[in-house]
Amino acid sequence: MSVPTVKVEKHMKTSHHHLRRSRWLQLPATVVLASAVFASDTVSKDLQAVIALQGKPCGEVQDTEKKGDNDYIASCSNGKRYRVSMNASGRVDVKEQ
């Protein structure tokens, strides 16, 4: 009976080691996801401010879609969608979609 006990203990030690390692592997993924959410939230707030400064009704930007450099589609809480981009002269354009 001592042989199965040794195998179980060895397996338990291995499982504990893998569990500890998997926790460390989860940490970078959590940091990456959190930073992506933070970046997305920042873009939403920036687009909301730009739309408001242009005098367009929006409410709150609920979703964003990046089309290119300095080119976004913003979906607002009031149902409107705007394309926010930079024109050739460096000015911001806000066009309703």
C-alpha positions in Angstrom: 0.0 0.0 0.0 2.9 2.4 0.4 3.5 2.5 -3.4 0.1 4.1 -4.3 0.6 6.6 -1.4 3.9 7.7 -2.8 2.5 8.1 -6.3 -0.4 10.2 -5.0 1.9 12.4 -3.0 4.2 12.8 -6.1 1.2 13.7 -8.2 -0.1 16.2 -5.7 3.3 17.9 -5.6 3.4 18.1 -9.4 -0.2 19.4 -9.5 0.6 22.1 -6.9 3.7 23.1 -8.9 1.7 23.4 -12.2 -1.0 25.3 -10.3 1.6 27.8 -9.1 3.1 28.1 -12.6 -0.3 28.6 -14.2 -1.1 31.4 -11.8 2.0 33.2 -12.9 1.1 32.6 -16.6 -2.3 34.2 -16.0 -0.9 37.4 -14.6 0.6 38.7 -17.9 -2.6 37.9 -19.7 -4.6 39.8 -17.1 -2.3 42.8 -17.4 -2.6 42.8 -21.2 -6.4 42.6 -21.1 -6.6 45.3 -18.5 -4.4 47.6 -20.5 -6.4 47.0 -23.6 -9.6 47.8 -21.8 -8.0 51.0 -20.3 -6.8 52.0 -23.8 -10.3 51.4 -25.3 -11.9 53.4 -22.5 -9.4 56.3 -23.1 -10.2 56.3 -26.8 -13.9 56.3 -26.1 -13.6 59.3 -23.8 -11.4 61.2 -26.2 -13.8 60.6 -29.1 -16.7 61.7 -26.9 -15.0 64.9 -26.1 -14.1 65.6 -29.8 -17.7 64.9 -30.9 -19.1 67.2 -28.2 -16.6 70.0 -29.1 -17.9 69.8 -32.7 -21.4 70.4 -31.3 -22.8 67.0 -32.4 -25.2 65.1 -30.2 -23.9 61.8 -28.9 -24.5 61.2 -25.2 -21.8 58.6 -24.3 -19.5 56.8 -26.8 -20.4 53.1 -26.3 -18.3 51.5 -29.0 -15.3 52.4 -31.1 -13.9 50.9 -34.3 -10.4 51.9 -35.5 -10.3 52.3 -39.3 -6.8 53.6 -39.6 -4.4 56.1 -38.1 -6.5 58.9 -36.5 -9.6 57.4 -38.1 -12.4 56.0 -35.9 -16.1 55.1 -36.0 -17.8 56.0 -32.7 -21.2 54.5 -31.8 -23.1 56.7 -29.3 -25.7 56.0 -26.7 -28.3 58.0 -28.6 -27.9 55.6 -31.6 -25.9 58.0 -33.8 -22.6 56.9 -35.4 -19.8 59.3 -36.3 -16.6 58.9 -38.3 -13.9 60.9 -36.5 -10.8 61.4 -38.6 -8.0 63.9 -39.4 -8.1 65.6 -42.8 -5.1 66.5 -45.0 -4.7 69.9 -43.3 -4.5 68.3 -39.8 -8.0 69.3 -38.7 -10.4 66.9 -37.1 -13.5 65.9 -39.1 -16.6 64.5 -37.5 -19.1 63.2 -40.0 -22.4 61.4 -39.2 -22.6 57.9 -40.6 
